[in-house]
């Protein structure tokens, strides 16, 4: 039998058959050791496959466990450009570190929906990572509050430049000092725009009398009142019903949120105001992060930077298509330069009050660092 098998093997080789190559699903970690990456997938694989790959269990006794809590579902986490960037960061981290890490998603707000629940659990070490909007961090720190000023910047790219500069570093450093939480990378949700069920908005005068829903954020309330509307706080989970029943006339959100949540079913008018550019962070416990091996920290930071670029490019690629789809579902108005200047001047009238709320010393430091002015 042994002789027969050897003969058959030689015959196959002589006939030109080649043995199939086994794909090398291993990667070399930063210390030079080969680490198995089971079931590695391409960056453009179906998101279900990417989730499965990211969550590949590890038998490595020295593995780093990352429990990632999010209020999103599988669909919505991958559905928005900025959170998809966070998913891809974990994918690239798995590519780089293999069984040195094990990622566990905790989705659908299972940890809780408030800053106290989510960021509090992160501080206590019950989770290692979460995505959270900077707007919702206010009860823990005023570090990111300047980002809630209406017309701080005019568009997505201006916000990107601000976050990439010294002002972005300053806010992150202040947040870490206040909370012992570290922001690995900013995520830009996109400009927020206004919808309503009453009439088209073409100038500040059209805001008068509108009951507009805003988040539970004092700076947002100040900004909306400065534009002449009645600002009303409604929980996000109750917003669609509140618009449907006429409790509020309108709301403001990024375009993809307006489309995904089908606000066009209860809102007739969309105005491209770009009054706020919403921002989020990908947060970890700073003590936990500082306790990681330097090579693993470097892998985190490299993947985070790559994800930021990815998310911004994805937003630019998708935003125009989202707007075009909404134009088929609602009456869309884009403010001309004169109207936009009018909105900006009206909103800036609230900045003095906002400075007192934030703290004038920190507010002025932010303006100086960012190169912006109340004027």
C-alpha positions in Angstrom: 0.0 0.0 0.0 2.8 2.4 0.9 4.6 1.7 -2.4 1.3 2.2 -4.3 0.6 5.5 -2.6 4.1 6.8 -3.4 3.8 5.7 -7.0 0.5 7.5 -7.4 2.0 10.6 -5.8 4.9 10.6 -8.2 2.5 10.0 -11.1 0.4 13.0 -10.2 3.5 15.2 -10.0 4.7 14.0 -13.3 1.4 14.8 -14.9 1.7 18.4 -13.9 -0.8 18.3 -10.9 0.1 20.7 -8.1 -1.0 20.4 -4.5 -3.6 23.0 -3.5 -2.1 25.9 -1.5 -3.6 26.4 2.0 -4.4 30.1 2.4 -2.2 31.7 5.1 -4.7 33.3 7.4 -2.0 34.3 9.9 -0.5 37.6 10.6 2.6 38.7 12.4 2.0 40.7 15.5 4.2 43.7 16.5 6.6 41.5 18.5 7.3 39.4 15.4 5.3 36.3 16.5 2.9 34.6 14.1 -0.7 34.8 15.3 -3.5 32.8 13.8 -6.4 34.8 12.3 -9.2 32.4 11.7 -11.6 33.1 8.9 -10.0 36.4 7.8 -12.3 38.3 5.5 -11.9 41.1 3.0 -12.7 44.7 3.9 -15.7 44.7 1.5 -17.2 41.4 2.7 -20.8 41.3 3.9 -21.1 43.0 7.2 -22.4 39.8 8.9 -19.1 38.1 7.9 -17.1 41.0 9.2 -19.0 40.9 12.6 -18.3 37.2 12.8 -14.6 37.6 12.0 -14.2 40.4 14.5 -15.8 38.3 17.3 -13.7 35.2 16.6 -13.0 33.7 20.0 -9.4 33.5 21.2 -7.8 30.7 23.2 -4.8 32.8 23.9 -4.5 33.0 27.8 -2.9 36.4 27.5 -5.6 37.9 25.2 -6.9 41.4 25.6 -10.7 41.3 25.9 -12.6 44.2 24.4 -16.3 44.4 25.4 -17.7 47.0 23.0 -21.1 48.5 24.1 -23.2 50.4 21.7 -26.8 51.6 21.5 -26.9 50.6 17.8 -28.1 47.4 16.3 -26.0 45.3 13.8 -27.8 47.2 11.0 -27.4 50.7 12.3 -23.9 50.2 13.6 -22.8 49.3 10.0 -25.4 51.7 8.4 -23.8 55.0 9.3 -20.4 56.0 8.0 -18.9 57.0 11.3 -19.9 53.9 13.2 -19.0 51.7 10.2 -15.5 53.3 10.6 -15.5 52.0 14.2 -16.4 48.5 13.0 -13.6 48.5 10.4 -11.2 49.7 13.1 -11.9 46.5 15.1 -11.6 44.5 11.9 -8.2 46.0 11.1 -7.2 45.5 14.8 -8.1 41.8 14.5 -6.1 41.6 11.3 -3.1 43.1 13.1 -3.3 41.3 16.4 -5.1 38.0 15.7 -5.7 36.0 18.8 -4.1 38.6 21.0 -7.5 40.2 21.2 -11.1 39.0 21.6 -13.9 41.4 20.8 -17.4 41.0 22.2 -20.2 43.3 20.9 -22.9 44.4 23.4 -25.5 46.0 21.1 -29.0 47.5 21.3 -28.3 49.6 24.4 -28.0 46.6 26.6 -25.7 48.4 29.0 -28.1 51.4 29.1 -28.9 54.5 27.1 -27.7 57.3 29.3 -24.2 58.8 29.8 -24.3 57.7 33.4 -25.0 54.1 32.4 -22.6 53.8 29.4 -19.7 56.1 30.4 -20.1 55.1 34.0 -19.7 51.4 33.2 -16.6 52.3 31.1 -15.1 54.2 34.1 -15.8 51.2 36.3 -14.2 48.7 33.9 -17.4 46.8 33.2 -16.8 47.4 29.5 -13.7 48.4 27.6 -15.0 50.4 24.6 -18.1 52.4 23.5 -19.1 54.9 20.9 -20.9 57.9 22.2 -21.9 61.3 20.9 -19.9 64.3 22.3 -23.2 66.1 22.9 -24.2 63.4 25.4 -20.9 63.7 27.4 -21.9 67.0 29.0 -22.9 65.6 32.4 -19.5 64.1 32.8 -17.4 67.0 31.3 -17.7 70.3 29.6 -14.7 69.4 27.4 -16.7 68.9 24.2 -19.4 71.5 24.8 -18.0 74.1 22.3 -19.0 71.6 19.5 -22.6 72.2 20.4 -22.6 75.8 19.4 -24.8 76.5 16.4 -22.7 77.5 13.4 -19.4 76.8 15.1 -18.4 75.5 11.6 -20.1 75.6 8.3 -19.8 72.1 7.0 -18.4 68.6 7.4 -14.9 69.4 6.2 -14.5 72.4 8.4 -15.4 70.2 11.4 -12.8 67.7 10.3 -10.1 70.3 10.1 -11.0 71.6 13.6 -11.0 68.1 15.1 -7.6 67.3 13.4 -6.0 70.4 14.8 -4.9 71.6 18.3 -8.5 72.2 19.4 -9.4 68.6 18.9 -6.4 67.6 21.0 -7.3 70.1 23.7 -10.8 68.8 24.1 -9.6 65.2 24.3 -7.0 66.0 26.9 -9.6 67.9 29.0 -12.1 65.0 28.7 -9.5 62.5 29.9 -8.5 64.8 32.8 -12.1 65.1 33.9 -13.2 61.5 33.4 -10.2 59.2 33.0 -11.7 58.1 29.6 -9.7 58.3 26.3 -11.1 59.2 22.9 -9.3 57.0 20.4 -10.8 58.7 17.4 -13.5 61.3 16.5 -16.4 60.3 14.3 -18.3 62.9 12.3 -22.0 62.0 12.0 -22.5 64.9 9.5 -24.3 68.3 9.5 -27.7 68.4 11.2 -30.6 69.8 9.1 -34.1 70.9 9.9 -37.4 69.3 8.9 -40.9 70.5 9.8 -44.6 69.9 8.8 -45.7 73.5 8.5 -43.9 75.4 5.8 -40.7 75.8 3.9 -37.9 77.5 5.7 -36.0 80.0 3.5 -34.9 82.6 6.1 -34.8 83.2 9.8 -38.3 84.7 9.8 -39.7 81.3 8.9 -38.5 79.9 12.2 -40.8 82.0 14.2 -43.6 80.0 15.9 -42.2 76.6 15.0 -42.1 74.1 17.8 -38.8 72.4 17.1 -37.5 69.3 19.0 -34.0 69.4 20.2 -31.9 67.1 22.3 -31.6 67.5 26.0 -28.8 70.0 25.6 -28.8 73.6 26.9 -26.6 74.9 24.1 -28.9 73.4 21.5 -31.9 75.0 23.3 -30.0 78.4 23.2 -29.2 78.1 19.6 -32.8 77.2 18.5 -34.3 80.0 20.5 -31.8 82.4 19.0 -33.2 81.5 15.6 -36.7 82.3 16.8 -38.2 78.8 17.2 -39.7 77.3 20.3 -37.2 74.6 21.5 -38.8 71.5 23.0 -36.9 68.5 24.4 -38.3 65.1 23.3 -36.6 61.7 23.7 -35.3 60.4 20.5 -37.3 57.2 20.9 -40.5 59.2 21.1 -39.7 61.7 18.3 -41.5 60.1 15.4 -44.7 59.8 17.4 -44.3 63.4 18.7 -44.1 64.7 15.1 -47.0 62.4 14.0 -49.3 63.7 16.7 -48.2 67.4 16.3 -46.6 67.7 19.7 -43.7 69.3 17.8 -43.7 70.7 14.3 -40.2 69.7 13.4 -36.8 68.4 14.4 -33.1 68.6 13.3 -30.8 65.6 12.5 -28.2 64.4 10.0 -29.7 63.5 6.6 -29.0 59.7 7.0 -30.9 59.8 10.3 -33.9 61.6 8.6 -33.9 58.9 5.9 -33.3 55.8 8.0 -36.0 56.8 10.5 -38.5 57.7 7.8 -39.2 61.2 9.1 -40.4 62.1 5.6 -43.6 60.2 6.5 -44.6 62.9 9.0 -42.5 65.9 7.8 -43.1 67.6 4.5 -40.2 70.1 4.4 -36.4 69.7 4.7 -34.1 72.7 4.9 -30.3 72.3 4.5 -29.2 74.5 7.4 -26.0 72.8 8.5 -26.4 74.6 11.8 -24.5 71.8 13.7 -22.0 69.2 12.7 -22.6 66.3 15.0 -19.6 64.5 16.4 -19.0 61.3 18.4 -16.0 59.6 20.0 -14.8 56.0 20.4 -14.0 55.9 24.1 -11.9 53.5 26.2 -10.9 53.5 29.9 -7.6 55.4 30.0 -6.1 53.2 32.8 -7.0 50.1 30.8 -5.5 51.5 27.6 -2.3 52.7 29.4 -2.0 49.2 30.9 -1.7 47.6 27.4 1.6 46.6 25.9 3.0 49.6 23.9 2.9 47.5 20.7 -0.8 46.8 21.2 -1.4 50.5 21.9 0.3 51.4 18.7 -1.9 48.9 16.8 -5.0 50.6 18.3 -3.9 54.0 17.3 -2.9 53.0 13.8 -6.3 51.2 13.2 -8.1 54.2 14.7 -6.5 56.7 12.4 -7.2 54.4 9.4 -10.8 54.2 10.4 -11.2 57.9 10.7 -10.1 58.4 7.1 -12.3 55.5 6.0 -15.4 57.0 7.7 -14.9 60.4 6.2 -14.5 59.1 2.7 -17.6 56.9 3.1 -19.7 59.9 4.3 -18.7 62.0 1.3 -19.4 59.1 -1.0 -22.9 58.5 0.4 -24.2 61.9 1.5 -25.2 63.2 -2.0 -27.1 60.0 -2.7 -29.0 60.4 0.6 -29.9 64.0 -0.2 -31.1 63.0 -3.7 -33.3 60.3 -2.2 -34.8 62.7 0.2 -35.6 65.1 -2.6 -37.9 62.5 -4.0 -39.7 62.2 -0.6 -39.8 65.8 0.7 -39.7 69.4 -0.4 -36.0 70.3 0.0 -34.8 73.9 0.4 -31.1 74.8 0.3 -30.3 78.2 1.9 -28.7 80.8 -0.4 -25.6 82.7 0.9 -27.7 85.7 2.2 -30.0 83.4 4.2 -27.2 81.3 5.5 -25.4 84.5 6.7 -28.6 85.6 8.4 -28.9 82.2 10.2 -25.3 82.4 11.3 -25.6 85.9 12.7 -28.7 85.0 14.6 -27.2 81.9 16.1 -24.0 83.7 17.2 -26.1 86.0 19.3 -26.4 83.1 21.8 -22.6 82.5 22.0 -22.2 85.0 24.9 -24.8 83.1 27.0 -23.2 79.8 25.9 -19.7 81.0 27.1 -21.1 81.6 30.6 -22.6 78.2 30.6 -19.5 76.4 29.4 -17.1 78.5 31.5 -15.6 81.6 29.9 -12.0 80.7 30.6 -12.3 77.3 28.8 -14.5 78.8 26.1 -12.0 81.5 25.3 -9.2 79.0 25.4 -11.1 76.9 22.9 -11.7 79.9 20.6 -8.0 80.9 20.7 -6.8 77.3 20.1 -9.2 76.8 17.2 -8.6 80.2 15.7 -12.3 81.1 15.9 -14.0 84.2 17.1 -17.4 85.3 18.4 -17.3 88.1 15.8 
